[in-house]
C-alpha cells in the first residue's frame, strides 16, 4: 500500500456519515433529479406543462416518486419513463382498468431487475399504442374530435339506460380502444366515472355522462389528478353549492380543454 493510499484509508476511517447526513444527501439528490425532470418534461410534454404550470408539474413528479417506490423503481431511467407514462395516460394509469398492460408489467414478479421491467413495460406500451392510437395517432385524434362532439351533445334518450347508451356511443367514438378493452372493461370504466360523479353528489344525466367520458378520456383518477387541476378546482369550488351546477361548469371547462388540445394537434 502506497503512502498516499494508506493516508487516504486512514482518513476515510475517520469520516462518519450519520443518518441525518444521509437524509440531507438523499434530499439534495432527489431535488436535483426533480429539477432535471421539470426541464425534461417541458420538452416531452411542452404544451401540457405550459398549461398547468411548474407547481403542478412538480406535483406530478413527486406523486411519480411515491408510486415508483411502491414498484421498487430506484434508477433514474425507469423513474423518468414511469413519469412520462403518467403524462401520457394519466397520473393513476398504473391502477387503471383501461391499462392492464401497465399493471401486468409493473407487478411482474418474474423480473426482479427493474431495468428489465422497464423494458418490458415499454414494449407493452408500444404494442398498446399501435393497436389503440394507430399510425401517427390517427385513431386517437379522430376519437378526440368525436369526444368533443359528445361533450356538447344533450343526454341520450330512448330505450336503454345511461350505461348502455354510453357503451354504444363510446364504441362508435373510439372503436379501436373499445375493442382493446372489451365490453366488461369498458363497462367498468363507465361505471367508475359514474361512481366518481355520485361521490360528488352529481345526479343530472349530463353530469353522470360527463364523468364517464372524463374517466374514459383522461383516466380513472381524473378527479384528483394534478395533470388536470381545473377538474379538482371546479369540483371543490365551495361558493357553488349545487353539485349539478358544478358539473355544468366542469363540462364547459372540459369542452374548452378539448378545443385547446385539438387546436394544438392541428398545429403539430
Secondary structure, 3 states (H helix, E strand, C coil): CCHHHHHHHHHHHHCCCCHHHHHHHHHHHHHHHHHHHHHHHHHHCHHHHHHHHHHHHHHHHHHHHHHHHHCCCCCHHHHHHHHHHHHHHCCCHHHCHHHHHHHHHHCCCCCCCHHHHHHHHHHHHHHHHHHHCCHHHHHHHHHHHHHHHHHCCCCCCCCCCHHHHHHHHHHHHCHHHHHHHHHHHHHHHHHHHHHHHHHCCCCCHHHHHHHHHHHHHHCCCHHHCHHHHHHHHHHCCCCCCCHHHHHHHHHHHHHHHHHHHHHHHHHC
